[in-house]
């Protein structure tokens, strides 16, 4: 069957575990490719988005909720891929 979205696999920015995700919808962190850290405002053109797995996003949201901070996006970012895997739409 045809894919509705592309699928990618790489390590999570937080835990390092490889995971599969939809690159158009995955939660990601902006990282300066030269320093490996969040980019300074003047260096954002040197930055790349690095994906975070759903386990790390959920764990971060628990901490953010405790601190009263806005939550990182969870939504259906990973659920759609899980549904496609369950139906074996490859």
C-alpha positions in Angstrom: 0.0 0.0 0.0 1.1 3.6 -0.6 2.3 5.8 2.2 0.4 9.0 3.0 3.5 10.4 4.8 7.2 9.6 4.6 8.8 7.5 7.3 12.3 8.1 8.8 14.4 6.5 11.5 17.1 8.1 13.6 18.2 8.4 17.3 16.2 10.5 19.7 18.0 13.8 20.7 17.3 13.1 24.4 17.7 9.4 25.0 19.6 8.3 21.9 17.3 5.3 21.1 16.5 4.9 17.4 12.9 5.3 16.6 10.6 5.6 13.5 8.7 8.7 12.8 7.0 10.9 10.2 9.6 13.6 9.5 6.8 16.1 8.6 5.1 15.8 12.0 7.8 14.7 14.6 8.6 16.8 17.6 12.1 18.2 17.1 14.7 20.4 18.7 16.6 23.1 16.9 20.4 22.4 17.2 23.4 24.4 15.9 25.3 21.9 13.7 28.7 23.5 14.7 28.2 23.5 18.5 25.7 20.8 19.1 23.7 23.2 21.3 20.5 25.3 20.9 21.6 28.1 18.5 22.1 31.7 19.4 19.6 34.0 17.6 22.2 35.0 14.9 23.2 31.4 14.1 19.8 29.9 13.4 20.6 29.5 9.8 23.3 27.0 10.9 20.8 24.9 12.8 19.1 21.6 12.0 16.0 20.1 13.5 16.7 16.9 15.5 13.8 14.6 16.4 12.6 13.5 19.9 10.9 10.2 20.6 7.4 10.1 22.0 8.6 8.7 25.3 10.9 11.7 25.9 8.3 14.2 24.8 5.8 12.7 27.2 8.3 12.7 30.1 9.2 16.3 29.3 5.5 17.2 29.3 5.1 15.6 32.8 7.8 17.9 34.1 6.4 20.9 32.3 3.0 20.2 33.7 4.5 20.1 37.3 6.2 23.5 36.7 3.1 25.1 35.2 4.8 25.5 31.8 3.1 25.1 28.4 3.2 21.6 27.1 5.3 20.4 24.1 3.2 19.0 21.3 2.1 15.4 21.6 -1.1 15.2 19.6 -1.2 12.5 16.9 2.4 13.0 15.8 3.3 9.4 16.7 -0.1 7.8 16.8 -0.6 8.0 13.0 2.6 6.0 12.5 1.6 3.5 15.1 -1.7 3.0 13.4 0.0 2.5 10.0 2.4 0.0 11.5 -0.5 -1.9 13.1 -2.3 -2.1 9.7 1.0 -3.1 8.0 0.7 -0.3 5.5 4.2 -0.6 4.1 
